[in-house]
Amino acid sequence: MPRQRRVYIPTSPVSPAPGFAYPSRARRRWAGAGCCVLLGLLSLLLPLRAWAGYAEGLAAYNRGDPTTALQEWLPLAQAGHADAQYNLAVLYGNGWGVPQDAAQAVLWFRRAADQGNPAAQASLGQVYEQGVGVPQDDQQACFWYTLAAAAAAGSHGLGQFLQAEAIRHRDRVAAHLTPAQLAQAQAQARTWQPKPETSNAPPAH
C-alpha cells in the first residue's frame, strides 16, 4: 500500500532579532494541503540600513500587508539576505502578496538553504519529501533534513524544536532509502559547505 504523504511547509516569516524567532502566524495552507510550522532559523546580521527594510517588511506582514512586506524583502533577498530569502519563499509558497508559485518558493528556499539557513534547509527537506515544486526525492529530503538538524544543534527554544523535527523527518525518509542511498545522503551532508551570497553576512552557524 502506498505510504500517505502530507505536505509540511513553514508558513511564517521570521523576526529581525538575532536568534530563533517565534512565528507570528501559524498553521496556514499551501496548495490546499495541511501544513505544520517548522520555524526558527539563525538570523544573519546585515548592516543597520538593510535591517531597517527587513523590520519594515516584518511589520507590514504582521499587520496583514504581505504586498508591502514583499516590496521590502525582495531587494534584500536579491542582495543575499538569507532571512529575507526564506520569507519570500513563504510568501510565494502560500500566495500571500503574490500569485502562488511553488517554483519560486523552492528557488528562494534553496538560496537561503545554500547559505546555511536551517529553517530553509528543513523546508527543502519537506518539499523534496512531498514533491512540492520539485520531483519527489527521499534521498535529497534526507540530505536537507540532515543539514537542518546539524545547523540547529546546540540551539534553544524553537531551535531545539526545529532540530527535533528535522531529525524525526530525516529518520522517517531514511527508512525508505536503500543502504547505498542513505550512505550517499550522509556523505553529501558531511562534505557540504555553506555558500554565503554577500560579504556582509557572517559564516552560517
C-alpha positions in Angstrom: 0.0 0.0 0.0 1.5 3.4 -0.9 2.6 5.4 2.1 0.5 8.5 2.7 2.2 11.9 2.2 1.4 15.1 3.8 2.8 18.5 2.9 4.7 20.3 5.7 5.6 23.9 4.7 6.9 26.7 7.0 4.4 29.5 6.9 5.6 32.5 8.9 8.4 35.0 8.2 11.0 35.4 10.9 11.8 38.1 13.4 14.6 40.6 12.7 16.1 39.9 16.1 19.1 37.6 16.3 18.5 34.1 17.4 15.4 32.0 17.0 12.1 33.7 16.2 8.6 32.8 17.3 6.1 32.6 14.4 3.6 35.4 14.2 1.1 33.3 12.2 0.8 29.5 12.1 -0.9 26.6 10.6 -1.6 28.1 7.1 -2.2 26.2 3.9 -0.2 25.7 0.8 -1.9 24.3 -2.3 -4.8 23.2 -0.1 -2.7 20.7 1.9 -2.4 20.6 5.7 0.6 22.4 7.0 2.7 22.2 10.1 5.0 25.0 11.2 8.7 24.3 11.2 10.3 27.6 12.2 13.3 29.1 13.8 16.5 30.0 11.9 19.7 31.6 12.9 19.4 35.2 11.8 22.2 36.6 9.6 23.2 40.2 10.5 23.5 42.7 7.8 24.1 46.5 8.1 21.6 48.5 10.0 20.2 50.1 6.8 19.3 46.7 5.4 17.8 45.6 8.7 15.6 48.6 8.7 14.0 47.5 5.5 13.7 44.0 6.8 12.0 45.1 10.0 9.6 47.3 8.0 8.7 44.2 5.9 8.0 42.2 9.0 5.8 44.9 10.5 3.9 45.1 7.2 3.4 41.3 7.2 2.2 41.3 10.9 -0.4 43.9 10.1 -1.7 41.8 7.2 0.0 43.6 4.3 2.1 40.9 2.5 2.4 43.0 -0.6 4.4 45.7 1.2 6.3 43.0 3.0 7.3 41.6 -0.4 8.4 45.0 -1.6 10.7 45.5 1.5 12.2 42.0 1.4 12.7 41.5 -2.3 15.7 43.8 -2.7 17.3 42.4 0.4 16.7 38.8 -0.8 18.2 39.7 -4.2 21.2 41.1 -2.4 21.7 37.8 -0.5 19.9 38.3 2.8 19.1 34.8 3.9 16.2 35.6 6.2 14.5 37.8 3.5 15.0 34.9 1.0 13.3 32.5 3.4 10.4 34.9 3.9 9.9 35.4 0.2 9.7 31.6 -0.1 6.9 31.6 2.5 5.0 34.3 0.6 5.3 32.6 -2.7 4.5 29.2 -1.3 1.3 30.5 0.3 0.3 33.0 -2.4 0.5 36.0 0.0 1.0 39.3 -1.8 2.0 37.4 -5.0 0.4 34.7 -7.1 1.1 31.3 -5.5 4.2 29.8 -7.2 5.8 26.7 -5.9 8.8 27.0 -8.2 9.6 30.5 -6.8 9.2 29.2 -3.3 11.7 26.5 -3.9 14.1 28.9 -5.5 14.2 31.2 -2.5 14.2 28.3 0.0 17.2 26.9 -1.9 19.1 30.2 -1.9 18.6 30.6 1.8 19.4 27.0 2.5 22.6 27.2 0.5 23.8 29.9 2.8 23.2 27.6 5.8 19.8 28.8 7.0 18.4 25.8 8.9 14.7 26.6 8.5 15.2 26.8 4.8 17.1 23.6 4.8 14.3 21.9 6.6 11.9 23.4 4.1 13.8 21.9 1.2 13.6 18.6 3.0 9.9 19.0 3.2 9.4 19.9 -0.4 11.6 17.0 -1.6 9.8 14.6 0.6 6.4 15.7 -0.7 7.4 16.6 -4.3 6.1 20.1 -4.0 7.7 22.2 -6.7 10.4 19.6 -7.3 10.4 15.9 -8.2 9.8 13.8 -5.1 13.2 12.5 -3.8 13.6 10.9 -0.4 17.4 10.9 -0.7 17.5 14.7 -1.2 15.0 15.1 1.6 17.2 13.1 3.9 20.2 15.2 2.9 18.5 18.6 3.6 16.9 17.3 6.9 20.4 16.2 8.0 21.8 19.6 7.3 19.0 21.4 9.1 19.4 19.2 12.2 23.2 19.9 12.3 22.7 23.6 11.8 20.2 23.8 14.6 22.3 21.8 17.0 23.1 23.5 20.3 20.3 26.0 20.0 17.4 26.7 22.4 13.7 27.2 22.3 12.3 26.8 18.8 15.7 25.9 17.6 15.5 22.7 19.7 12.1 22.1 18.2 13.4 22.6 14.7 16.3 20.2 15.3 14.0 17.6 16.8 11.5 17.9 13.9 14.3 17.7 11.3 15.7 14.6 12.9 12.2 13.0 13.1 11.6 13.7 9.4 15.1 12.6 8.4 14.7 9.3 10.2 11.3 8.7 8.6 12.5 9.3 5.0 15.8 7.4 5.7 13.7 4.3 6.4 12.6 4.4 2.7 16.2 4.6 1.3 18.4 1.7 0.3 21.7 1.4 2.3 23.5 2.9 -0.7 21.2 5.8 -1.0 21.4 6.6 2.7 25.2 6.4 2.6 25.2 8.9 -0.3 23.0 11.3 1.5 25.1 11.1 4.6 28.3 11.6 2.6 26.8 14.6 0.8 25.9 16.2 4.1 29.4 15.6 5.6 31.1 17.4 2.7 28.6 20.2 2.3 29.7 23.8 2.9 27.6 26.9 3.1 27.9 29.5 0.3 27.3 33.0 1.6 26.0 35.3 -1.0 27.2 38.6 0.4 30.5 39.8 2.1 28.4 41.5 4.8 26.9 38.2 6.2 28.9 36.2 8.7 29.5 32.5 8.2 26.4 30.4 8.8 26.1 28.7 12.2 
